[in-house]
Amino acid sequence: MAVLTVAVVAAVVLAVVFTRFGGGGTAKGGEVFLQSAANKGPDPYTDSTVKEGSVPQGTSPTPGASSGAISQVQGVDGGTPGLYGGTQKTSSCDVEKQIKALQADPAKSGAFATVAGVRASGVPAYLRSLTSVQLRSDTRVTNHGYRDGAPTSYQAVLQAGTAVLVDGHGVPRVRCACGNPLTPPVAQHIALQPTGDHWASYQPSKLVVVVPAPIVVKVFVVYDTHRDDWFHRHTGDTGRHDQHVQPPQAPWQPSEPHKPGKPHDHEQQQKPGEPQNPQKPQNPQNPGKHDHEQQQNQQNQHQQNQQNQ
C-alpha cells in the first residue's frame, strides 16, 4: 500500500491558520485541525445535514489533548471495497436539505461552486451526483469553510464515522456536519501538529488519504456499521437501491496501522500553489489500475449473483 511521506522539521507554529481559497490552499503554521464526526467546526457553510441516528456511537469528542505529529499518511484507492461504511437503505446525509440551504444564500452557493469547480447553477446537480457514505478511518482532507463572504481553507483530519459525500472516484467532496466542500489534502513538508477535537481512537499512524480511483466507480461496496454486514450502493444513489451482498474477499481493514514506505505520487509530485486535479486518471501502465479493475469485477460479480438469487 502506498504511503505518503513528508519531511519533519523541529519548529512548528502553534496557531491554526485559515487561508483564502485561491492562494494555493497551502496550510501554514504546521497544524492540522481534528474534527469529530458531529462537530460543525470553524466557518460552516450550512447547518448539519447529517440524518439523525446515522452517526455511529463512540464518535463524540473526549476531553484531553490529541498527541502525535502527523508525518506519514497512507493512500487508499477510493474504490476499495470496505473503505466506506453506512447503513443499508439509509443515506447518511440529506442532500436535498444541503441544496435548499445553499440556494437560500446565493453568495454561499457561489463560493461553494468555486471550491467544487462547478458553475453556481450546477451545484444542485453536482450534489445529487455524489454518494452518501461514512468514513471508516480518520482521514486527511482540505476543508473549506465560509467566512466574511469568501471561502477559507485549512488542513483537517475527519474522524472515522464522519458522514461525507464522495464523487465517482471515491474522493470525499462534502462534509455533511457543516456542509463544507472538501478537496484532497495539500502536500506538506513539515510534520503537522494536531489541534481541535480529541477522540480516544486517534492515532497518527492510522490516518489515510483517499486517492482517486483510476476508473469511475459505478458501485461502492459498503460495510454496514449497524448490522455488521455488507451492501452495494450505486454512485449517486441515496440508498434506495442498496443491495445486500456477501463479504468481499479482501476488504479494507481500517484497524491496522500502516508502516512507513515510499512517498505516494499525490504527495511527492504536488508543488506549493499547484492546482489539484483529483479527477485525472492514473497512467494506464500503473499496476494500481489492474488492482482496481479486479475490485470492480468483484463488485460486478456480487451484483450479478444478487440478481440471480
HELIX and SHEET records of a PDB file:
HELIX    1   1 VAL A   95  GLN A  103  1                                   9    
HELIX    2   2 PRO A  106  ALA A  116  1                                  11    
HELIX    3   3 ALA A  120  GLY A  122  5                                   3    
HELIX    4   4 VAL A  123  ARG A  128  1                                   6    
HELIX    5   5 PRO A  204  LYS A  206  5                                   3    
HELIX    6   6 ASP A  265  GLN A  269  1                                   5    
HELIX    7   7 PRO A  287  ASN A  308  1                                  22    
SHEET    1   A 3 VAL A   3  THR A   5  0                                        
SHEET    2   A 3 GLN A  72  ASP A  77 -1                                        
SHEET    3   A 3 VAL A 208  VAL A 211  1                                        
SHEET    1   B 4 THR A  19  ARG A  20  0                                        
SHEET    2   B 4 ALA A 150  LEU A 158 -1                                        
SHEET    3   B 4 GLU A  31  GLN A  35  1                                        
SHEET    4   B 4 GLN A 193  GLY A 196  1                                        
SHEET    1   C11 THR A  19  ARG A  20  0                                        
SHEET    2   C11 ALA A 150  LEU A 158 -1                                        
SHEET    3   C11 THR A 139  ASN A 143 -1                                        
SHEET    4   C11 ASN A 180  THR A 183 -1                                        
SHEET    5   C11 PRO A 172  ARG A 175 -1                                        
SHEET    6   C11 ALA A 163  VAL A 166 -1                                        
SHEET    7   C11 THR A 131  LEU A 135 -1                                        
SHEET    8   C11 TYR A  84  GLY A  86 -1                                        
SHEET    9   C11 VAL A 219  ASP A 224  1                                        
SHEET   10   C11 ASP A 229  HIS A 234 -1                                        
SHEET   11   C11 GLN A 243  VAL A 245 -1                                        
SHEET    1   D 3 THR A  19  ARG A  20  0                                        
SHEET    2   D 3 ALA A 150  LEU A 158 -1                                        
SHEET    3   D 3 TYR A 146  ARG A 147 -1                                        
END                                                                             
